[in-house]
């Protein structure tokens, strides 16, 4: 900590020039407290603020920042004890690769995020056979990594029942995907239906300043309308994940709004922490789990899309 309480040029100009020069030769943090009340000096406005040195106007702010710095690194040293490692071998995506829903869900499964029971089918015959293995109507989805918003194109169908309906839906999917430039049809996903709960969204984005950040909000098709989301920079604790969830305006929906059963908040925190671990591991640059349905006894990821950042 270097206090400069008297800004008397040219002595302070030379002193600041020396500080900036020496800071470029070391990784030791150097904090400067500029004590001049005016703050109009070139040594402050040009040399210090134009450098990479952290500059403070009061000792109190400087000490508070150093405390936060030390606390952060002490916490970061313990992060591996707070985040569960992947449950098993995880196949990381190739750099820049966009994963379809099947591959994205496989990545999430390795990190312990609960999923729906899905069957990937190559053609209509396989889809009919898979649907017969479920009790009652099923959900059908077209699989294509090039299409990020399937529901906008009618590529998600709920309550499909019977062989004729399954075959007709698969034919529709193939026709719609064929009409999308650059999109390839990668099969049909037959999924178990799921009703009730609150649709949330959990994801990873890359911030220009902070790097990977974890996002939580209310999800579903209206996520871009309500924009009810909050963000955290890893690493953070379960307590911080709880605070993150409670920050969204729609939080009352998760606590039992108007007689509805409350969601399992601990399971929701588990999912946020799993996504944080995925962000910490540098597996993806982008991740969108939408919706992640919060039920009274669990959470379930209904859909997911990821973009890879590096090889395994």
Residue pairs with C-beta under 8 A, 6 or more apart in sequence:
1 31
1 33
1 62
1 66
2 19
2 30
2 31
2 32
2 33
3 32
3 33
3 35
3 59
4 12
4 15
4 16
4 32
4 33
4 34
4 35
4 36
5 33
5 35
6 12
6 35
6 36
7 34
7 35
7 36
7 41
7 43
7 44
9 41
9 42
9 43
12 41
12 43
13 42
13 43
13 47
15 43
16 32
16 43
16 44
16 47
16 48
17 47
19 30
19 32
19 48
19 53
20 47
20 48
20 51
20 53
22 30
23 30
23 51
23 52
23 53
24 52
29 54
29 66
29 69
30 53
30 54
31 53
31 54
31 55
31 56
31 62
31 65
31 66
32 48
32 53
32 54
32 55
32 56
33 55
33 56
33 57
33 58
33 59
33 62
34 44
34 48
34 55
34 56
34 57
35 57
36 44
39 45
39 57
44 55
48 55
49 55
54 65
56 62
56 65
75 235
75 237
76 235
79 234
79 235
79 280
82 235
82 237
82 238
82 273
83 235
83 273
83 276
83 277
83 280
84 112
84 273
84 274
84 277
85 277
86 110
86 111
86 112
86 277
86 281
87 109
87 110
87 111
87 112
88 110
89 110
90 107
90 110
90 111
90 283
90 312
91 106
91 107
91 110
91 312
92 107
92 283
92 308
92 310
92 311
92 312
93 99
93 103
93 107
93 283
93 284
93 306
93 307
93 308
93 309
94 308
94 311
95 308
95 309
95 310
95 311
96 307
96 308
96 309
97 307
97 308
98 145
98 146
98 305
98 306
98 307
98 308
99 107
99 145
99 305
99 306
99 307
99 308
100 143
100 144
100 145
100 186
100 305
101 141
101 143
101 189
101 303
101 304
101 305
102 118
102 120
102 143
102 186
102 187
102 189
103 145
103 306
104 287
104 304
104 305
104 306
105 115
105 118
105 301
105 304
107 278
107 283
107 284
107 304
107 306
108 115
108 274
108 278
108 289
108 301
108 304
109 115
111 274
111 275
111 277
111 278
112 270
112 274
113 271
113 274
113 275
113 289
113 292
113 301
114 267
114 271
114 298
114 299
114 300
114 301
115 300
115 301
116 191
116 192
116 194
116 300
116 301
116 302
117 191
117 192
118 189
118 190
118 191
118 192
119 130
119 133
119 189
119 190
119 191
120 143
120 187
120 188
120 189
121 127
121 129
121 130
121 170
121 187
121 188
121 189
121 190
122 187
123 170
123 188
124 166
124 167
124 170
124 171
124 188
126 188
127 140
127 166
127 167
127 169
127 170
127 188
127 190
128 163
128 166
128 167
130 138
130 190
131 138
131 140
131 160
131 163
131 166
131 190
134 190
134 192
134 193
136 161
136 193
137 158
137 159
137 160
137 161
137 193
138 160
138 161
138 166
138 190
138 191
138 192
138 193
139 156
139 157
139 158
139 159
139 160
139 190
139 191
139 192
139 193
140 156
140 157
140 160
140 166
140 169
140 170
140 173
140 188
140 189
140 190
140 191
141 150
141 155
141 156
141 157
141 188
141 189
141 191
141 303
142 150
142 155
142 156
142 173
142 176
142 177
142 185
142 188
142 189
143 185
143 186
143 187
143 188
143 189
144 150
144 155
144 177
144 180
144 183
144 184
144 185
144 186
145 184
145 186
146 180
146 182
146 183
146 184
147 153
147 155
147 177
147 180
147 183
148 305
150 156
150 303
151 221
153 176
153 180
154 172
154 176
155 173
155 176
155 177
157 169
158 193
159 193
160 166
160 169
169 188
170 188
173 185
173 188
174 185
177 183
177 184
177 185
178 185
191 302
194 293
194 300
194 302
196 293
196 295
197 263
197 293
197 294
197 295
197 296
197 300
198 218
198 250
198 253
198 254
198 263
198 293
198 294
199 218
199 219
199 220
199 290
199 291
199 292
199 293
199 294
200 216
200 217
200 218
200 219
200 254
200 268
200 291
200 292
200 293
200 294
200 299
201 215
201 216
201 217
201 218
201 219
201 220
201 223
201 229
201 288
201 289
201 290
201 291
201 292
202 214
202 215
202 216
202 271
202 272
202 275
202 289
202 292
203 214
203 215
203 275
203 286
203 287
203 288
203 289
203 290
204 212
204 213
204 214
204 215
204 275
204 278
204 279
204 284
204 285
204 286
204 287
205 212
205 213
205 215
205 231
205 286
206 212
206 213
206 285
206 286
207 213
207 233
210 233
211 233
212 234
212 279
212 280
212 282
212 285
213 231
213 232
213 233
213 234
213 279
214 231
214 232
214 233
214 234
214 236
214 244
214 272
214 275
214 276
214 279
215 229
215 230
215 231
216 229
216 230
216 231
216 244
216 245
216 248
216 272
217 223
217 226
217 227
217 228
217 229
217 230
217 248
218 226
218 228
218 229
218 248
218 250
218 253
219 289
219 290
219 291
219 292
220 290
220 291
223 229
223 290
226 249
226 250
228 248
228 249
228 250
229 248
230 244
230 247
230 248
232 240
232 241
232 244
232 276
234 276
234 279
234 280
235 276
235 280
236 244
236 276
238 269
238 273
241 269
241 272
241 273
241 276
242 265
242 269
244 272
245 251
245 254
245 265
245 268
245 269
245 272
253 260
254 262
254 263
254 265
254 268
254 294
255 262
255 263
255 265
256 262
261 296
262 296
263 294
263 295
263 296
263 299
264 294
264 295
264 296
264 297
264 298
264 299
265 294
267 294
267 297
267 298
267 299
268 292
268 294
268 299
270 299
271 289
271 292
271 299
271 301
275 287
275 289
278 284
278 287
279 287
282 309
282 310
283 306
283 308
283 309
283 310
284 306
284 307
284 308
284 309
285 307
285 308
285 309
286 305
286 306
286 307
287 304
287 305
287 306
287 307
288 304
288 305
288 306
289 301
289 303
289 304
290 303
290 304
291 301
291 302
291 303
292 299
292 300
292 301
292 302
293 299
293 300
293 301
293 302
